[in-house]
Amino acid sequence: MLERSVRANPDAPFLHFLGRTYSYQQIFAQAQAFARGLTAMGIAKGDRVGLFLPNVPIYAAAYYGAMMAGAVVVNFSPLYSVEELSWQVADSGTRVLVTLDVPELYKTAKKVLDGSALETLVVGSLADMLPWYKGLALKLLKRSQIADVAHAANVLSWADMTPARKPAPVEVTPADLALLQYTGGTTGRPKGAMLGHDQLSVNAQQVAAINPFGNARDEVFMGALPFFHVFANTAL
């Protein structure tokens, strides 16, 4: 579905983020690069890739890229404590976790990496997602708001996820598992709801079918709800 939208309107705006606009083609290209990076590091069809992110552009790229690689996305709330994230990483079998170089997120994710079966941490740069002048201001004037990321073999930057060689495409069918969406855990531990590509696709088509506003190309939705939640995830 994303690829069809890219072919139809490659330069149309996909996301506006704090003054910077990302086109459908830009998000799609990042998703493809992330998919290639996952495959190159040995992520196979059905492996779990976790997103420990707020509403930032790389969420969309990582979400679609993981599915392109045949992986199963696992959404994590960026408000999770170390204990909560550790438990859910173990329960889902997450191998790779994508997060941000915001101190609160990175520190939590790094502790989970060091104390669990999680294999790899991929850290995106908030400054790199902003307009150049805002990114520069963040680096120069608010350095304390950027985590000191200790890059290593198991701690990669988002920019590292672009291998030179293009791997063979992964065949994904509508019935394959696409997303583990955890419940709120109001009656105990959160439980991972298993959602297939077919279910997510049909849900999106249902929402589009009852669109009361006319031409979807003219619409702008404010991403106030968290993308890791199932409501906003459907809209994404």
C-alpha positions as CSV (number, residue, x, y, z in Angstrom):
1,M,0.0,0.0,0.0
2,L,2.8,2.4,0.8
3,E,4.6,1.6,-2.4
4,R,1.5,2.3,-4.4
5,S,1.2,5.7,-2.7
6,V,4.9,6.4,-3.5
7,R,4.5,5.5,-7.1
8,A,1.4,7.7,-7.4
9,N,2.7,10.8,-5.5
10,P,6.5,10.4,-4.7
11,D,7.0,14.1,-3.9
12,A,3.8,14.5,-1.8
13,P,4.4,15.4,1.9
14,F,4.2,12.3,4.1
15,L,5.3,14.0,7.4
16,H,5.8,17.5,8.7
17,F,8.2,17.4,11.7
18,L,9.1,20.6,13.6
19,G,9.5,22.6,10.4
20,R,10.9,19.9,8.2
21,T,8.9,18.0,5.6
22,Y,9.5,14.4,4.5
23,S,8.0,13.2,1.2
24,Y,6.6,9.8,0.5
25,Q,9.7,9.0,-1.5
26,Q,12.0,10.0,1.3
27,I,10.3,7.9,3.9
28,F,10.1,5.0,1.5
29,A,13.8,5.2,0.7
30,Q,14.7,5.2,4.5
31,A,12.4,2.2,5.0
32,Q,14.1,0.3,2.2
33,A,17.5,1.2,3.6
34,F,16.5,0.0,7.1
35,A,15.1,-3.2,5.6
36,R,18.4,-3.9,3.9
37,G,20.3,-3.1,7.0
38,L,18.2,-5.6,9.0
39,T,18.7,-8.3,6.5
40,A,22.4,-7.7,6.3
41,M,22.7,-8.1,10.1
42,G,20.9,-11.5,10.0
43,I,17.3,-10.5,10.8
44,A,15.1,-13.1,9.1
45,K,11.5,-13.4,8.4
46,G,9.5,-13.6,11.6
47,D,12.2,-12.0,13.8
48,R,11.1,-9.3,16.2
49,V,12.2,-5.7,15.7
50,G,11.1,-3.3,18.5
51,L,10.4,0.4,18.3
52,F,11.1,2.4,21.5
53,L,10.3,5.7,20.0
54,P,8.1,8.8,20.3
55,N,6.4,10.4,17.2
56,V,9.5,11.0,15.1
57,P,10.1,10.5,11.3
58,I,12.2,7.4,11.8
59,Y,9.3,5.7,13.5
60,A,7.5,5.5,10.1
61,A,10.6,4.4,8.2
62,A,11.5,1.7,10.8
63,Y,7.9,0.5,11.0
64,Y,7.6,-0.1,7.3
65,G,11.2,-1.1,6.8
66,A,11.0,-3.9,9.4
67,M,7.9,-5.3,7.6
68,M,9.7,-5.0,4.2
69,A,12.4,-7.2,5.7
70,G,9.7,-9.8,6.8
71,A,10.3,-8.9,10.5
72,V,7.5,-8.5,13.1
73,V,7.3,-5.0,14.6
74,V,6.9,-4.7,18.4
75,N,5.7,-1.4,19.7
76,F,7.0,-0.2,23.0
77,S,5.9,2.9,24.9
78,P,8.8,5.4,25.3
79,L,7.5,5.9,28.9
80,Y,8.5,2.3,29.9
81,S,10.8,1.8,32.8
82,V,13.8,-0.5,32.5
83,E,11.9,-3.3,34.2
84,E,8.8,-2.9,31.9
85,L,10.9,-2.7,28.7
86,S,13.1,-5.7,29.8
87,W,10.0,-7.8,30.4
88,Q,8.3,-7.0,27.1
89,V,11.6,-7.5,25.2
90,A,11.9,-10.9,26.7
91,D,8.2,-11.8,26.2
92,S,8.2,-10.8,22.5
93,G,11.7,-12.1,21.7
94,T,12.8,-8.8,20.3
95,R,16.3,-9.0,18.7
96,V,16.7,-5.4,17.5
97,L,15.5,-2.2,19.3
98,V,15.2,1.2,17.6
99,T,15.4,4.2,19.9
100,L,16.5,7.9,19.9
101,D,19.5,9.7,21.3
102,V,17.3,11.4,23.9
103,P,19.0,10.7,27.3
104,E,15.9,9.3,29.0
105,L,15.2,6.8,26.1
106,Y,18.8,5.9,25.4
107,K,19.8,5.2,29.0
108,T,16.7,2.9,29.5
109,A,17.4,1.1,26.2
110,K,21.1,0.7,26.9
111,K,20.4,-0.8,30.3
112,V,18.0,-3.3,28.7
113,L,20.6,-4.1,26.1
114,D,23.2,-4.8,28.7
115,G,20.9,-6.9,30.9
116,S,18.8,-9.0,28.5
117,A,18.8,-11.2,25.4
118,L,18.4,-8.1,23.2
119,E,21.1,-8.2,20.6
120,T,21.3,-4.8,18.9
121,L,20.4,-1.2,19.6
122,V,19.8,1.2,16.7
123,V,19.9,4.8,17.8
124,G,18.5,7.6,15.7
125,S,19.7,11.2,16.0
126,L,17.0,13.8,16.8
127,A,19.1,16.6,15.5
128,D,19.4,14.9,12.1
129,M,15.6,14.8,11.8
130,L,15.2,18.5,12.3
131,P,15.6,21.4,9.8
132,W,19.4,22.0,9.6
133,Y,19.3,25.2,11.7
134,K,17.3,23.6,14.5
135,G,19.5,20.6,14.5
136,L,22.6,22.8,14.7
137,A,21.0,24.8,17.5
138,L,20.3,21.6,19.4
139,K,23.9,20.4,19.1
140,L,25.4,23.8,20.1
141,L,23.0,25.2,22.6
142,K,21.3,22.2,24.2
143,R,24.0,19.5,24.2
144,S,22.7,18.2,27.5
145,Q,19.6,17.0,25.7
146,I,21.6,14.7,23.5
147,A,22.7,11.4,24.9
148,D,26.4,10.4,24.7
149,V,25.9,7.3,22.7
150,A,28.6,4.6,23.1
151,H,28.6,3.1,19.6
152,A,29.8,-0.4,19.4
153,A,29.2,-3.6,17.5
154,N,25.8,-3.9,19.1
155,V,25.0,-0.2,19.3
156,L,24.5,1.2,15.8
157,S,23.4,4.6,14.5
158,W,20.4,4.9,12.3
159,A,22.8,6.1,9.5
160,D,24.7,2.8,9.8
161,M,21.6,0.9,8.6
162,T,22.5,1.2,4.9
163,P,24.6,-1.7,3.6
164,A,26.4,-1.5,0.3
165,R,24.8,-4.6,-1.1
166,K,21.1,-5.1,-1.8
167,P,19.9,-8.4,-0.3
168,A,17.4,-10.7,-1.9
169,P,13.8,-9.6,-1.4
170,V,11.8,-11.3,1.4
171,E,8.5,-12.8,0.4
172,V,5.8,-11.6,2.8
173,T,2.2,-12.9,2.5
174,P,-1.0,-11.3,3.7
175,A,-1.4,-14.0,6.4
176,D,2.1,-13.4,7.9
177,L,2.4,-11.8,11.3
178,A,3.2,-8.1,11.0
179,L,2.8,-6.6,14.5
180,L,2.8,-7.5,18.1
181,Q,0.7,-4.8,19.8
182,Y,0.8,-5.0,23.5
183,T,-2.3,-4.3,25.7
184,G,-2.2,-1.8,28.5
185,G,-1.9,-4.6,31.1
186,T,-4.7,-3.3,33.3
187,T,-5.5,-6.8,34.6
188,G,-1.9,-8.1,34.9
189,R,1.1,-8.2,32.5
190,P,0.6,-6.7,29.0
191,K,-0.3,-9.2,26.4
192,G,0.9,-9.1,22.8
193,A,-2.0,-9.0,20.3
194,M,-0.9,-10.8,17.1
195,L,-1.8,-8.7,14.1
196,G,-1.2,-9.9,10.5
197,H,-0.5,-7.9,7.4
198,D,-4.0,-8.7,6.2
199,Q,-5.6,-7.3,9.3
200,L,-3.6,-4.1,9.3
201,S,-4.2,-3.7,5.6
202,V,-7.9,-4.2,5.8
203,N,-8.2,-1.9,8.8
204,A,-6.4,0.9,6.9
205,Q,-8.7,0.4,3.9
206,Q,-11.8,0.5,6.1
207,V,-10.7,3.8,7.6
208,A,-10.0,5.2,4.1
209,A,-13.4,3.9,2.9
210,I,-15.4,5.9,5.5
211,N,-13.3,9.1,5.0
212,P,-15.9,11.9,5.1
213,F,-13.6,14.7,3.9
214,G,-13.4,14.0,0.2
215,N,-9.9,14.2,-1.4
216,A,-7.4,12.5,0.9
217,R,-4.5,14.3,-0.9
218,D,-5.7,17.6,0.6
219,E,-5.8,16.4,4.2
220,V,-3.4,17.0,7.0
221,F,-3.7,15.0,10.2
222,M,-2.0,16.1,13.4
223,G,-0.1,13.3,15.0
224,A,-1.0,14.0,18.6
225,L,-1.7,10.4,19.5
226,P,1.4,8.2,20.0
227,F,2.2,6.1,16.9
228,F,3.1,3.1,19.1
229,H,-0.6,3.0,20.2
230,V,-2.9,1.0,18.0
231,F,-5.2,4.0,17.3
232,A,-2.6,6.2,15.8
233,N,-0.8,3.2,14.3
234,T,-3.8,2.5,12.1
235,A,-3.8,6.1,10.9
236,L,-0.1,5.9,10.1
